[in-house]
Amino acid sequence: MGLTVTQIAAGVALAHARMATLEQELNAADSRLGDGDTGGMLRRVLDVMAEQRMDEIEDVGVSLGILARAAASATGSSLGTLFATGLLTLSKRTRGRADIPWSELASLLEQARDAIMARGGAKLGDKTVVDALDAVSSALAGAGDQAAVRARAVAACDEALVRFRNEPCRMGRARMYADKSVGMDDPGMLAFARLTESVCRRGS
């Protein structure tokens, strides 16, 4: 069995629980390069996403659409908008299906990546969440089971953080502190990595 609505709901619950400790870490990371509100914004988004009841929904695309609309309603921030854009793209690509093979995740994440780049204007190499998403989509190529997907996703996020840590930020408010950003994690990339880890290492 591949990805189902039940697993998506469980992942949201795990990510939501992680925000209890992650919020301040992300705010601190963002305060060095931006407004200091990344953690609070993601907490609000996940609060609303966790409220969505999908007990009687079997369609993966429908469930992702519900989550995309919830995310969009919870924030007007650029990162939150990109999060919703990615979810909406995944929703459109999976509508009408109750089970998504793990082997398809790489392609689906590539499509979400491209939609986020089109919406936000970031390019690969700009040191944004796009680079983390690209690292995961590349790492998942050829992964045919859940265990491989989880292990590769976590490893790819960690590697992306290390790879880009000593690069300057080239997008968003952080680009105004390009020199200062060298040696620091981009808050969006950090958030993506931490939430991916929480879902992949604790999920069942």
Backbone bond lengths (Angstrom), bond angles and torsions (degrees), N, CA, C in turn:
res aa  C-N    CA-C-N  psi(-1)  N-CA   C-N-CA  omega(-1)  CA-C   N-CA-C  phi
1 M - - - 1.461 - - 1.525 109.97 -
2 G 1.330 115.88 141.40 1.451 121.75 179.13 1.517 112.20 -96.72
3 L 1.315 115.49 -149.58 1.463 121.63 -178.32 1.528 110.38 -74.72
4 T 1.330 116.41 129.49 1.465 122.29 -179.13 1.521 110.02 -125.45
5 V 1.318 115.42 171.77 1.472 120.75 177.69 1.521 110.57 -62.16
6 T 1.308 116.71 -38.82 1.470 120.15 179.08 1.519 110.90 -58.83
7 Q 1.323 116.57 -42.39 1.461 120.35 179.61 1.525 111.78 -70.29
8 I 1.316 116.61 -36.49 1.465 119.96 177.09 1.522 110.26 -62.77
9 A 1.339 116.73 -45.76 1.466 120.96 179.07 1.520 111.16 -61.83
10 A 1.333 116.72 -39.53 1.462 120.29 178.48 1.525 110.76 -65.93
11 G 1.313 116.80 -37.97 1.457 120.77 177.59 1.515 112.49 -64.38
12 V 1.322 115.98 -41.23 1.467 120.07 176.90 1.523 110.12 -61.67
13 A 1.322 116.71 -42.75 1.469 120.61 179.81 1.523 111.17 -62.14
14 L 1.323 117.63 -40.89 1.457 121.55 178.80 1.519 111.41 -66.45
15 A 1.327 116.70 -43.76 1.466 120.44 178.57 1.521 110.74 -64.17
16 H 1.323 116.81 -40.04 1.460 121.70 178.95 1.520 110.78 -62.71
17 A 1.313 116.77 -43.55 1.464 120.35 179.02 1.525 111.08 -64.60
18 R 1.316 116.60 -36.76 1.469 120.53 -179.17 1.520 112.19 -63.78
19 M 1.327 118.08 -28.57 1.455 120.82 -177.04 1.521 112.78 -64.46
20 A 1.317 117.97 -19.03 1.471 120.63 178.45 1.518 111.12 -58.86
21 T 1.325 116.88 -35.63 1.463 120.92 178.93 1.524 112.27 -105.40
22 L 1.316 117.76 -21.87 1.454 121.34 -175.33 1.522 113.11 -82.35
23 E 1.313 118.04 -26.30 1.462 121.39 -174.49 1.523 112.22 -52.94
24 Q 1.308 117.42 -50.93 1.458 120.08 -176.25 1.528 111.73 -70.03
25 E 1.330 117.25 -34.62 1.471 119.44 176.58 1.519 110.64 -60.65
26 L 1.319 116.71 -44.04 1.459 120.42 -179.60 1.522 111.55 -69.98
27 N 1.319 117.46 -39.64 1.461 119.91 177.10 1.521 110.91 -60.70
28 A 1.327 116.12 -41.17 1.468 120.35 179.86 1.526 110.61 -64.89
29 A 1.337 116.74 -43.13 1.463 120.49 178.88 1.519 110.66 -62.95
30 D 1.324 116.14 -40.74 1.467 120.81 -178.38 1.522 111.57 -72.62
31 S 1.324 118.14 -31.51 1.476 120.78 -177.83 1.522 111.45 -64.95
32 R 1.329 116.63 -22.55 1.458 119.76 179.36 1.520 112.24 -79.94
33 L 1.347 116.08 -17.75 1.458 119.64 -175.55 1.525 113.78 -133.77
34 G 1.308 117.91 -6.48 1.459 119.77 -175.40 1.514 112.34 -153.44
35 D 1.341 115.37 -139.06 1.463 121.77 -175.38 1.520 113.71 -86.24
36 G 1.314 117.89 -11.54 1.456 120.53 -179.37 1.510 113.81 75.32
37 D 1.343 116.61 26.33 1.466 118.85 -174.92 1.525 114.10 -122.84
38 T 1.335 117.67 8.98 1.465 119.49 -177.35 1.525 111.74 -59.78
39 G 1.325 117.09 -43.83 1.463 120.02 179.62 1.512 112.59 -63.42
40 G 1.316 116.86 -45.12 1.458 120.38 179.39 1.514 112.31 -64.00
41 M 1.331 116.45 -38.87 1.452 120.49 178.92 1.523 110.91 -64.20
42 L 1.330 116.78 -46.92 1.467 119.46 -179.61 1.523 111.82 -67.15
43 R 1.318 116.90 -33.23 1.465 118.90 176.45 1.520 110.03 -62.38
44 R 1.338 117.38 -44.38 1.470 120.19 178.85 1.529 110.64 -62.16
45 V 1.318 116.27 -42.89 1.466 120.29 179.68 1.525 110.69 -61.07
46 L 1.321 116.46 -47.77 1.459 119.46 -177.81 1.516 112.36 -72.73
47 D 1.319 117.78 -27.69 1.470 120.19 172.70 1.524 110.14 -57.82
48 V 1.326 115.82 -47.80 1.470 120.50 -178.20 1.523 110.78 -71.15
49 M 1.321 117.34 -40.72 1.465 119.52 179.01 1.528 111.30 -62.30
50 A 1.329 116.33 -39.37 1.465 120.17 -178.69 1.523 112.27 -68.46
51 E 1.323 117.11 -20.34 1.469 121.17 179.06 1.530 112.61 -77.95
52 Q 1.313 117.43 -16.06 1.463 120.50 -176.18 1.529 110.48 -73.27
53 R 1.301 115.91 127.37 1.463 121.21 -179.05 1.534 109.25 -97.17
54 M 1.310 115.26 123.81 1.459 120.24 -177.65 1.527 112.03 -127.49
55 D 1.331 115.57 26.53 1.463 120.77 -175.94 1.526 113.09 -59.05
56 E 1.326 117.36 -33.11 1.459 120.15 -175.53 1.526 112.66 -104.96
57 I 1.322 116.56 10.63 1.463 121.16 -179.54 1.533 109.20 -99.20
58 E 1.308 116.10 133.43 1.462 120.98 177.87 1.521 112.41 -113.37
59 D 1.334 116.87 -18.69 1.456 122.27 -176.47 1.529 109.88 -80.30
60 V 1.336 116.61 117.08 1.464 121.22 -179.17 1.531 110.91 -59.35
61 G 1.318 116.39 -44.41 1.457 120.16 -179.31 1.514 112.76 -61.99
62 V 1.310 117.11 -39.98 1.476 120.85 178.01 1.522 110.03 -63.56
63 S 1.326 116.58 -44.38 1.467 119.75 -178.77 1.527 110.87 -63.38
64 L 1.327 117.64 -41.01 1.458 120.44 178.98 1.527 111.26 -68.09
65 G 1.317 116.35 -33.07 1.462 119.67 175.90 1.515 111.57 -64.94
66 I 1.319 116.63 -40.62 1.459 121.05 176.99 1.529 110.39 -61.00
67 L 1.313 116.04 -43.21 1.462 120.60 -179.95 1.524 110.82 -68.25
68 A 1.314 117.66 -37.24 1.468 120.84 178.48 1.525 110.68 -62.93
69 R 1.328 117.15 -44.42 1.459 120.38 179.71 1.526 111.05 -67.48
70 A 1.323 116.30 -36.12 1.465 119.89 177.29 1.514 110.43 -63.78
71 A 1.333 116.23 -44.29 1.462 120.44 179.78 1.524 110.83 -62.85
72 A 1.322 116.29 -43.02 1.462 120.26 -178.99 1.523 111.68 -64.42
73 S 1.320 116.78 -35.01 1.465 120.43 -177.63 1.520 112.83 -75.21
74 A 1.339 116.27 -18.64 1.460 120.32 -173.09 1.520 113.73 -91.82
75 T 1.323 117.54 -11.17 1.458 118.55 -175.12 1.517 111.30 -156.70
76 G 1.321 114.55 152.02 1.458 120.90 172.60 1.515 110.66 -113.35
77 S 1.325 116.76 8.98 1.462 120.70 -177.68 1.515 110.62 -72.82
78 S 1.322 115.77 158.07 1.466 119.72 -179.27 1.524 111.35 -64.47
79 L 1.334 117.35 -43.89 1.461 119.65 -179.70 1.523 111.42 -65.38
80 G 1.322 116.96 -41.48 1.459 120.69 178.17 1.516 111.80 -62.84
81 T 1.339 116.18 -39.39 1.461 120.94 178.08 1.524 110.91 -64.36
82 L 1.330 116.67 -40.11 1.462 120.28 178.36 1.525 111.10 -67.18
83 F 1.313 116.74 -37.00 1.462 122.04 176.27 1.527 109.48 -59.52
84 A 1.328 115.67 -47.64 1.463 120.08 179.48 1.526 111.09 -64.52
85 T 1.321 117.40 -37.41 1.467 121.66 178.54 1.526 111.27 -61.95
86 G 1.324 116.03 -43.38 1.457 119.89 177.99 1.513 112.04 -62.59
87 L 1.327 116.32 -44.45 1.466 120.40 179.30 1.526 111.56 -64.01
88 L 1.323 116.73 -40.62 1.462 120.31 179.95 1.527 110.82 -64.32
89 T 1.317 116.53 -39.35 1.462 120.30 177.31 1.525 110.90 -62.45
90 L 1.319 116.26 -45.02 1.466 120.05 177.52 1.524 110.92 -62.73
91 S 1.321 116.36 -37.11 1.463 120.61 179.29 1.534 110.94 -61.54
92 K 1.313 116.29 -45.76 1.462 120.36 -178.66 1.524 111.49 -64.24
93 R 1.321 116.41 -35.03 1.465 120.40 -176.00 1.528 112.99 -80.64
94 T 1.315 117.62 -14.77 1.470 119.78 -175.83 1.531 113.16 -118.95
95 R 1.308 117.53 3.54 1.466 120.25 -177.73 1.521 111.10 -60.79
96 G 1.326 114.74 137.74 1.454 120.81 179.11 1.517 113.83 89.73
97 R 1.330 116.80 6.23 1.470 119.82 -176.56 1.528 110.19 -125.03
98 A 1.320 115.12 138.04 1.468 120.70 -178.70 1.515 112.82 -97.14
99 D 1.317 117.07 -9.31 1.457 121.08 -173.76 1.528 107.92 -152.38
100 I 1.335 115.70 122.09 1.465 120.26 -179.87 1.529 108.97 -109.68
101 P 1.324 118.74 116.57 1.466 120.45 179.97 1.522 111.14 -56.44
102 W 1.316 116.00 141.41 1.463 120.24 179.92 1.523 111.19 -58.46
103 S 1.306 116.80 -30.43 1.460 120.88 -178.63 1.526 113.11 -66.67
104 E 1.327 117.61 -15.20 1.462 121.25 179.67 1.525 113.03 -90.69
105 L 1.313 117.50 -10.19 1.466 119.40 -174.21 1.518 112.85 -62.86
106 A 1.324 117.46 -37.39 1.465 119.67 -179.51 1.528 110.83 -58.45
107 S 1.329 116.38 -47.60 1.457 120.51 -179.92 1.526 111.75 -65.18
108 L 1.319 116.76 -41.05 1.458 120.51 179.67 1.527 111.24 -63.61
109 L 1.324 116.67 -42.03 1.463 119.67 179.22 1.522 111.68 -68.38
110 E 1.314 117.68 -32.02 1.457 120.36 174.84 1.527 110.53 -62.25
111 Q 1.331 116.20 -40.58 1.458 119.73 179.43 1.525 111.11 -67.92
112 A 1.325 116.51 -38.65 1.462 120.00 176.01 1.525 110.30 -64.20
113 R 1.331 116.29 -42.37 1.471 121.51 177.34 1.527 110.87 -56.85
114 D 1.315 116.20 -47.96 1.459 120.23 -177.46 1.530 111.33 -64.26
115 A 1.324 117.01 -38.72 1.461 120.70 178.72 1.526 110.66 -65.89
116 I 1.319 116.58 -39.42 1.466 120.78 179.02 1.521 110.49 -66.96
117 M 1.325 117.01 -40.75 1.465 119.28 177.62 1.526 110.93 -63.71
118 A 1.321 116.69 -41.41 1.461 120.11 179.79 1.518 111.16 -64.47
119 R 1.316 116.43 -38.22 1.464 120.37 -177.84 1.534 111.76 -75.69
120 G 1.331 116.60 -42.48 1.462 119.75 -173.51 1.514 115.38 -95.04
121 G 1.319 117.77 -18.83 1.453 120.81 178.28 1.517 115.09 87.41
122 A 1.328 117.82 -0.97 1.467 120.16 179.32 1.520 110.57 -74.19
123 K 1.326 115.03 151.68 1.457 121.58 175.29 1.524 108.41 -115.33
124 L 1.322 115.91 158.95 1.452 119.46 174.53 1.526 108.83 -60.39
125 G 1.327 115.94 133.71 1.449 120.77 -178.02 1.509 114.03 98.07
126 D 1.336 117.62 -5.05 1.469 120.76 179.95 1.530 112.89 -79.82
127 K 1.314 117.16 -2.45 1.476 122.79 -178.25 1.524 110.42 64.90
128 T 1.334 114.43 62.93 1.457 121.53 176.93 1.524 108.97 -134.57
129 V 1.319 115.44 -179.27 1.462 120.76 177.74 1.528 111.22 -58.63
130 V 1.330 117.13 -25.03 1.464 121.02 178.02 1.529 110.61 -58.93
131 D 1.332 116.63 -39.33 1.461 119.64 -179.48 1.520 111.70 -67.13
132 A 1.317 117.25 -36.15 1.467 120.10 176.82 1.529 110.32 -67.61
133 L 1.325 116.28 -43.11 1.457 120.41 179.03 1.525 110.51 -64.12
134 D 1.318 117.22 -39.61 1.456 121.07 177.97 1.524 111.04 -64.04
135 A 1.331 116.42 -40.64 1.468 120.20 179.25 1.522 110.95 -61.89
136 V 1.323 116.72 -41.58 1.465 120.34 -179.49 1.526 110.77 -69.18
137 S 1.318 117.29 -45.43 1.466 119.42 -178.72 1.533 110.30 -61.16
138 S 1.320 117.07 -38.98 1.467 120.28 178.33 1.527 111.12 -66.92
139 A 1.335 116.11 -41.08 1.461 120.70 -177.68 1.529 112.08 -67.61
140 L 1.324 116.80 -27.98 1.458 119.72 -176.82 1.522 113.87 -82.58
141 A 1.321 116.88 -7.63 1.467 119.23 178.25 1.527 109.73 -58.16
142 G 1.307 115.98 123.08 1.451 121.12 179.65 1.514 115.08 87.62
143 A 1.334 117.00 -3.38 1.471 119.96 178.30 1.524 108.68 -78.00
144 G 1.324 116.10 118.80 1.457 119.30 -173.66 1.511 115.70 -107.83
145 D 1.331 117.72 -0.93 1.456 119.25 179.43 1.530 110.16 -141.63
146 Q 1.320 114.99 166.67 1.455 121.24 -173.45 1.531 112.54 -63.39
147 A 1.313 116.63 -39.95 1.463 119.55 -178.66 1.525 110.92 -62.82
148 A 1.323 116.37 -42.53 1.458 120.10 179.01 1.523 111.38 -65.87
149 V 1.319 116.50 -40.06 1.464 121.12 178.93 1.521 110.35 -60.35
150 R 1.319 116.52 -47.03 1.459 120.41 -178.40 1.523 111.73 -62.97
151 A 1.326 116.20 -49.62 1.466 120.03 -176.69 1.526 111.25 -63.73
152 R 1.316 116.55 -43.96 1.465 119.86 -178.34 1.526 111.49 -68.36
153 A 1.315 117.90 -38.15 1.464 120.47 -179.12 1.518 111.39 -63.72
154 V 1.323 116.98 -46.14 1.464 120.76 179.91 1.524 110.76 -63.32
155 A 1.325 115.98 -45.92 1.466 119.88 -179.56 1.525 111.22 -62.27
156 A 1.327 116.72 -40.26 1.468 120.50 -178.74 1.525 111.28 -65.72
157 C 1.316 117.00 -39.36 1.469 120.28 177.94 1.524 110.92 -63.74
158 D 1.309 116.05 -44.64 1.466 120.18 179.23 1.527 110.72 -61.66
159 E 1.307 115.55 -43.29 1.465 120.07 -178.93 1.530 111.02 -66.25
160 A 1.326 117.20 -37.22 1.466 120.40 179.21 1.526 110.82 -65.52
161 L 1.319 117.13 -41.21 1.461 119.90 178.28 1.528 110.38 -60.65
162 V 1.323 116.10 -46.04 1.468 119.87 -179.69 1.527 110.92 -64.70
163 R 1.308 115.41 -43.03 1.467 120.24 -177.11 1.522 111.97 -61.49
164 F 1.326 117.08 -41.58 1.462 120.28 -173.36 1.532 114.03 -96.54
165 R 1.306 117.40 -6.44 1.470 119.75 -175.47 1.525 112.28 -56.61
166 N 1.285 117.91 -39.40 1.466 120.86 -177.16 1.524 113.23 -96.44
167 E 1.343 114.81 18.13 1.463 121.08 172.91 1.529 109.14 -102.63
168 P 1.329 118.57 154.73 1.465 120.38 176.09 1.521 111.53 -79.68
169 C 1.313 116.60 149.78 1.473 120.85 172.97 1.523 108.52 -74.57
170 R 1.309 116.81 138.22 1.462 121.12 -176.49 1.527 113.00 -122.45
171 M 1.323 117.11 8.20 1.470 120.29 -179.44 1.513 109.76 -138.14
172 G 1.340 115.04 158.91 1.458 120.55 174.92 1.528 112.83 68.47
173 R 1.311 115.45 -167.77 1.462 120.58 179.79 1.527 111.48 -60.39
174 A 1.336 115.36 -32.40 1.466 119.31 -176.89 1.524 112.58 -62.52
175 R 1.342 117.56 -22.28 1.465 119.13 -178.76 1.529 110.84 -65.71
176 M 1.337 117.18 -21.88 1.460 120.46 178.37 1.522 111.66 -73.11
177 Y 1.323 115.42 -13.18 1.461 121.19 178.12 1.522 109.05 -120.52
178 A 1.332 115.71 43.18 1.465 120.73 -172.15 1.524 112.15 -55.18
179 D 1.326 116.79 -48.11 1.468 119.18 -178.81 1.524 111.18 -65.45
180 K 1.318 115.80 -41.34 1.462 120.50 -179.85 1.523 111.72 -65.27
181 S 1.330 116.30 -29.79 1.463 120.18 -175.67 1.521 112.82 -73.39
182 V 1.317 117.96 -15.88 1.459 120.95 177.26 1.531 108.86 -65.24
183 G 1.315 115.62 126.85 1.459 120.66 -176.49 1.517 113.40 94.36
184 M 1.348 116.69 -3.39 1.458 121.53 179.12 1.518 110.50 -116.00
185 D 1.325 116.24 154.10 1.459 120.92 174.76 1.521 109.81 -82.98
186 D 1.318 115.89 139.22 1.456 119.76 171.05 1.524 108.39 -65.74
187 P 1.338 119.08 131.32 1.474 120.59 -176.67 1.523 114.25 -58.23
188 G 1.328 116.93 -37.45 1.462 119.44 179.06 1.510 112.31 -67.41
189 M 1.330 116.35 -42.49 1.459 120.14 176.47 1.519 110.99 -63.62
190 L 1.327 115.85 -41.51 1.459 120.34 -179.98 1.521 110.85 -63.03
191 A 1.318 116.78 -43.41 1.464 120.81 178.71 1.522 110.97 -61.40
192 F 1.332 116.64 -45.53 1.464 121.07 179.55 1.523 110.66 -59.90
193 A 1.325 116.11 -43.84 1.465 120.25 -178.47 1.520 111.65 -65.59
194 R 1.329 117.31 -46.07 1.461 120.53 -177.50 1.526 111.38 -65.32
195 L 1.325 117.18 -41.02 1.462 119.89 -179.05 1.523 110.96 -72.07
196 T 1.323 116.94 -36.56 1.469 119.67 175.20 1.508 110.24 -61.17
197 E 1.315 116.35 -43.94 1.465 120.32 179.07 1.518 111.21 -61.92
198 S 1.325 117.41 -42.28 1.461 120.27 -178.03 1.519 111.63 -64.14
199 V 1.327 116.63 -37.31 1.461 120.21 -179.46 1.528 111.34 -76.98
200 C 1.315 117.08 -43.23 1.466 120.19 -174.32 1.525 113.75 -77.03
201 R 1.301 118.20 -31.58 1.456 119.68 -176.53 1.515 112.61 -90.86
202 R 1.320 117.82 -18.97 1.452 120.35 -177.77 1.512 113.01 -111.39
203 G 1.335 117.16 -11.83 1.458 120.19 -177.49 1.517 111.70 -71.16
204 S 1.317 114.63 166.01 1.475 120.01 178.82 1.499 110.67 -121.72
